[in-house]
Amino acid sequence: MSQPIATSFPADAVPQAPEDPLFGLMAAYRADTFDKKVDLGIGAYRDNTAKPWVLPVVKKVPSIAKCPSRTSLTSPRQMLSSVMTPP
C-alpha cells in the first residue's frame, strides 16, 4: 500500500463532497430481493444469459421520431425536433 502524500493544508480544511447518488442506487439495488430487478446503474445492460438487452423504450425511438430507421437520423437535434414538432 502506498504512503499518504504530505500536503500543505490539514485534511479538515477541505469539506467532504456530498455522496454520489449512484452509490445509494447501487446499495438499494443490492438490498432489493425482487427476482426480476434490472440494474440500470452502469448503462450497459445484459440479460441472464449475458446478451445485450436494449431497453424497450430505446427500441421505440424510430417510431416515436416518425422515421423508418435510426440510421435515417442525421443528428440528435434532428431527432428531437421531429419529436417535439406539433402534428
HELIX and SHEET records of a PDB file:
HELIX    1   1 ALA A   11  ALA A   13  5                                   3    
HELIX    2   2 PRO A   21  ALA A   31  1                                  11    
HELIX    3   3 PRO A   56  ILE A   64  1                                   9    
HELIX    4   4 ARG A   70  SER A   72  5                                   3    
HELIX    5   5 PRO A   76  MET A   84  1                                   9    
END                                                                             
